Amino acid sequence: MSEPFSIRSAEAADYEHITRLLRDAALPLDGLNSHQNFLVLCRDGGVLGCAAIERYGRYGLLRSVALEPHERRHGLGRRLVQEALQQARRDGLAEVVLLTTTAAPFFARLGFQAIRRDAVPAPLRTSVEFRSACPETATLMRLVL
């Protein structure tokens, strides 16, 4: 992709774009109360993608990774997730966990490994994603930072 883009912390005005991206990608909105914890990928002032890491003590839950359909397969999702992981490292998180029903191969290429549900640290099990938003059939993956 040759056009310039930026990744920044989401602002209140981005919340509408974030929720649309998540709905369009069929990702859960449960537990999503605001734009906090989100990064957004932008070009020419428009929001093209988003990702969030919810913090639970020393652990993070990567969620809500979404891109506009026409922006997929250009490496932007990888850049967005890598920036979120860099932020998690700067914040001192020990590991990041995610649940996915469709993108396990994508996350595996970024170093995430599938794990069993009983291997998830207790603080993460309190999240809405673990309790109700994601199905039991979702693939659970972890990246130790």
DRENKOL-347064 format. One record per residue (C-alpha): residue number from 1; x, y, z. Coordinates in pm, 1 decimal. Layout:
residues N
<atom pos="NUM" c1="X" c2="Y" c3="Z"/>
...
***
This chain:
residues 145
<atom pos="1" c1="0.0" c2="0.0" c3="0.0"/>
<atom pos="2" c1="154.0" c2="327.8" c3="-104.2"/>
<atom pos="3" c1="-92.2" c2="578.9" c3="40.6"/>
<atom pos="4" c1="7.9" c2="718.8" c3="382.1"/>
<atom pos="5" c1="-185.9" c2="609.9" c3="686.0"/>
<atom pos="6" c1="-151.4" c2="659.4" c3="1058.6"/>
<atom pos="7" c1="-235.2" c2="463.0" c3="1371.4"/>
<atom pos="8" c1="-345.1" c2="659.5" c3="1676.7"/>
<atom pos="9" c1="-542.7" c2="627.4" c3="1997.3"/>
<atom pos="10" c1="-913.9" c2="650.8" c3="1932.0"/>
<atom pos="11" c1="-1104.9" c2="961.9" c3="2027.6"/>
<atom pos="12" c1="-1470.1" c2="996.7" c3="2126.6"/>
<atom pos="13" c1="-1558.9" c2="1105.5" c3="1772.5"/>
<atom pos="14" c1="-1427.3" c2="770.3" c3="1640.4"/>
<atom pos="15" c1="-1673.7" c2="559.1" c3="1839.1"/>
<atom pos="16" c1="-1941.3" c2="563.1" c3="1567.6"/>
<atom pos="17" c1="-1688.0" c2="444.1" c3="1307.0"/>
<atom pos="18" c1="-1558.2" c2="175.1" c3="1542.1"/>
<atom pos="19" c1="-1903.6" c2="33.5" c3="1608.6"/>
<atom pos="20" c1="-1982.1" c2="28.8" c3="1235.3"/>
<atom pos="21" c1="-1657.7" c2="-152.8" c3="1157.9"/>
<atom pos="22" c1="-1734.5" c2="-413.1" c3="1424.7"/>
<atom pos="23" c1="-2093.1" c2="-463.4" c3="1306.2"/>
<atom pos="24" c1="-1979.2" c2="-498.0" c3="945.1"/>
<atom pos="25" c1="-1721.8" c2="-759.3" c3="1052.2"/>
<atom pos="26" c1="-1981.3" c2="-945.1" c3="1265.8"/>
<atom pos="27" c1="-1771.3" c2="-889.0" c3="1579.1"/>
<atom pos="28" c1="-1935.0" c2="-857.9" c3="1921.7"/>
<atom pos="29" c1="-2020.6" c2="-519.8" c3="2063.7"/>
<atom pos="30" c1="-2084.6" c2="-671.4" c3="2408.2"/>
<atom pos="31" c1="-1865.2" c2="-506.3" c3="2668.5"/>
<atom pos="32" c1="-1777.5" c2="-223.2" c3="2431.6"/>
<atom pos="33" c1="-1868.6" c2="84.6" c3="2630.0"/>
<atom pos="34" c1="-1661.1" c2="350.5" c3="2461.4"/>
<atom pos="35" c1="-1362.1" c2="419.9" c3="2241.8"/>
<atom pos="36" c1="-1119.5" c2="369.0" c3="2531.4"/>
<atom pos="37" c1="-840.4" c2="114.7" c3="2473.4"/>
<atom pos="38" c1="-885.3" c2="140.5" c3="2095.8"/>
<atom pos="39" c1="-633.4" c2="220.7" c3="1829.8"/>
<atom pos="40" c1="-761.3" c2="334.8" c3="1493.7"/>
<atom pos="41" c1="-595.7" c2="317.5" c3="1155.0"/>
<atom pos="42" c1="-667.9" c2="631.2" c3="952.4"/>
<atom pos="43" c1="-603.2" c2="774.3" c3="609.7"/>
<atom pos="44" c1="-708.1" c2="1121.5" c3="496.0"/>
<atom pos="45" c1="-892.8" c2="1171.1" c3="824.8"/>
<atom pos="46" c1="-1109.8" c2="862.8" c3="778.7"/>
<atom pos="47" c1="-1108.5" c2="561.7" c3="1011.5"/>
<atom pos="48" c1="-1026.7" c2="244.9" c3="815.7"/>
<atom pos="49" c1="-960.7" c2="-1.1" c3="1097.4"/>
<atom pos="50" c1="-956.8" c2="-58.7" c3="1469.7"/>
<atom pos="51" c1="-817.3" c2="-284.4" c3="1741.7"/>
<atom pos="52" c1="-836.4" c2="-282.3" c3="2119.4"/>
<atom pos="53" c1="-658.7" c2="-442.2" c3="2411.4"/>
<atom pos="54" c1="-855.7" c2="-464.8" c3="2733.7"/>
<atom pos="55" c1="-631.9" c2="-481.3" c3="3038.2"/>
<atom pos="56" c1="-688.2" c2="-732.8" c3="3318.9"/>
<atom pos="57" c1="-399.6" c2="-688.2" c3="3560.3"/>
<atom pos="58" c1="-82.9" c2="-807.4" c3="3382.4"/>
<atom pos="59" c1="-285.4" c2="-964.7" c3="3100.9"/>
<atom pos="60" c1="-446.1" c2="-822.0" c3="2791.9"/>
<atom pos="61" c1="-739.9" c2="-930.9" c3="2580.0"/>
<atom pos="62" c1="-698.9" c2="-838.2" c3="2213.9"/>
<atom pos="63" c1="-1039.2" c2="-777.4" c3="2065.1"/>
<atom pos="64" c1="-1227.6" c2="-593.6" c3="1797.5"/>
<atom pos="65" c1="-967.8" c2="-610.1" c3="1521.1"/>
<atom pos="66" c1="-1151.4" c2="-492.8" c3="1210.2"/>
<atom pos="67" c1="-1074.8" c2="-325.3" c3="879.2"/>
<atom pos="68" c1="-1282.5" c2="-183.9" c3="598.4"/>
<atom pos="69" c1="-1329.2" c2="-473.8" c3="351.3"/>
<atom pos="70" c1="-1143.2" c2="-296.5" c3="68.4"/>
<atom pos="71" c1="-842.2" c2="-242.8" c3="298.8"/>
<atom pos="72" c1="-794.6" c2="-610.5" c3="384.8"/>
<atom pos="73" c1="-506.8" c2="-818.5" c3="249.0"/>
<atom pos="74" c1="-270.5" c2="-520.8" c3="222.8"/>
<atom pos="75" c1="-82.9" c2="-573.2" c3="550.3"/>
<atom pos="76" c1="-275.5" c2="-307.6" c3="740.6"/>
<atom pos="77" c1="-431.6" c2="-552.6" c3="985.7"/>
<atom pos="78" c1="-85.3" c2="-682.3" c3="1068.8"/>
<atom pos="79" c1="42.3" c2="-327.6" c3="1126.3"/>
<atom pos="80" c1="-256.6" c2="-244.2" c3="1346.5"/>
<atom pos="81" c1="-216.0" c2="-556.0" c3="1562.8"/>
<atom pos="82" c1="161.4" c2="-505.0" c3="1586.6"/>
<atom pos="83" c1="104.8" c2="-150.1" c3="1712.9"/>
<atom pos="84" c1="-147.8" c2="-276.7" c3="1971.0"/>
<atom pos="85" c1="105.9" c2="-537.9" c3="2087.4"/>
<atom pos="86" c1="380.0" c2="-273.0" c3="2111.9"/>
<atom pos="87" c1="147.5" c2="-67.8" c3="2331.2"/>
<atom pos="88" c1="81.6" c2="-375.6" c3="2547.6"/>
<atom pos="89" c1="456.8" c2="-423.0" c3="2589.2"/>
<atom pos="90" c1="503.6" c2="-56.3" c3="2683.4"/>
<atom pos="91" c1="222.5" c2="-96.4" c3="2937.3"/>
<atom pos="92" c1="404.4" c2="-392.1" c3="3095.2"/>
<atom pos="93" c1="158.9" c2="-667.4" c3="3005.6"/>
<atom pos="94" c1="292.6" c2="-1022.5" c3="3037.5"/>
<atom pos="95" c1="74.8" c2="-1180.7" c3="2769.4"/>
<atom pos="96" c1="-211.8" c2="-1111.3" c3="2534.5"/>
<atom pos="97" c1="-497.7" c2="-1352.3" c3="2470.5"/>
<atom pos="98" c1="-768.8" c2="-1346.3" c3="2204.3"/>
<atom pos="99" c1="-1074.2" c2="-1539.1" c3="2092.3"/>
<atom pos="100" c1="-1150.8" c2="-1579.9" c3="1722.2"/>
<atom pos="101" c1="-1398.6" c2="-1772.9" c3="1513.8"/>
<atom pos="102" c1="-1252.0" c2="-1685.1" c3="1173.5"/>
<atom pos="103" c1="-897.2" c2="-1546.3" c3="1193.4"/>
<atom pos="104" c1="-680.7" c2="-1807.9" c3="1368.8"/>
<atom pos="105" c1="-439.5" c2="-1841.1" c3="1072.0"/>
<atom pos="106" c1="-388.3" c2="-1462.2" c3="1061.9"/>
<atom pos="107" c1="-306.8" c2="-1446.1" c3="1432.8"/>
<atom pos="108" c1="-85.0" c2="-1756.1" c3="1414.7"/>
<atom pos="109" c1="130.3" c2="-1571.5" c3="1158.1"/>
<atom pos="110" c1="175.0" c2="-1299.1" c3="1420.8"/>
<atom pos="111" c1="304.9" c2="-1547.1" c3="1678.0"/>
<atom pos="112" c1="-14.5" c2="-1635.1" c3="1865.6"/>
<atom pos="113" c1="-55.5" c2="-2000.8" c3="1964.6"/>
<atom pos="114" c1="-377.3" c2="-2188.9" c3="2031.2"/>
<atom pos="115" c1="-437.0" c2="-2280.3" c3="2396.2"/>
<atom pos="116" c1="-708.5" c2="-2454.2" c3="2598.4"/>
<atom pos="117" c1="-964.1" c2="-2247.7" c3="2788.6"/>
<atom pos="118" c1="-840.1" c2="-2379.4" c3="3121.7"/>
<atom pos="119" c1="-497.8" c2="-2225.3" c3="3045.2"/>
<atom pos="120" c1="-638.3" c2="-1870.7" c3="3046.5"/>
<atom pos="121" c1="-535.3" c2="-1660.8" c3="3348.1"/>
<atom pos="122" c1="-825.1" c2="-1611.1" c3="3590.1"/>
<atom pos="123" c1="-847.6" c2="-1230.4" c3="3547.7"/>
<atom pos="124" c1="-921.7" c2="-1270.5" c3="3174.9"/>
<atom pos="125" c1="-1207.0" c2="-1511.4" c3="3243.7"/>
<atom pos="126" c1="-1406.5" c2="-1221.6" c3="3391.5"/>
<atom pos="127" c1="-1428.2" c2="-1043.1" c3="3054.4"/>
<atom pos="128" c1="-1756.6" c2="-1028.1" c3="2866.1"/>
<atom pos="129" c1="-1589.8" c2="-1201.9" c3="2571.7"/>
<atom pos="130" c1="-1513.7" c2="-1510.3" c3="2782.7"/>
<atom pos="131" c1="-1840.0" c2="-1507.2" c3="2975.4"/>
<atom pos="132" c1="-2087.3" c2="-1455.0" c3="2691.7"/>
<atom pos="133" c1="-1985.0" c2="-1261.4" c3="2379.1"/>
<atom pos="134" c1="-1779.7" c2="-1533.0" c3="2207.1"/>
<atom pos="135" c1="-1901.0" c2="-1888.2" c3="2148.0"/>
<atom pos="136" c1="-1738.9" c2="-2186.6" c3="2319.1"/>
<atom pos="137" c1="-1624.1" c2="-2296.7" c3="1972.3"/>
<atom pos="138" c1="-1403.7" c2="-1988.8" c3="1929.7"/>
<atom pos="139" c1="-1032.3" c2="-2055.0" c3="1901.0"/>
<atom pos="140" c1="-841.4" c2="-1926.9" c3="2201.3"/>
<atom pos="141" c1="-489.8" c2="-1798.1" c3="2133.2"/>
<atom pos="142" c1="-209.1" c2="-1649.2" c3="2340.4"/>
<atom pos="143" c1="107.0" c2="-1449.8" c3="2278.7"/>
<atom pos="144" c1="357.1" c2="-1423.9" c3="2563.9"/>
<atom pos="145" c1="518.5" c2="-1080.4" c3="2554.0"/>
***
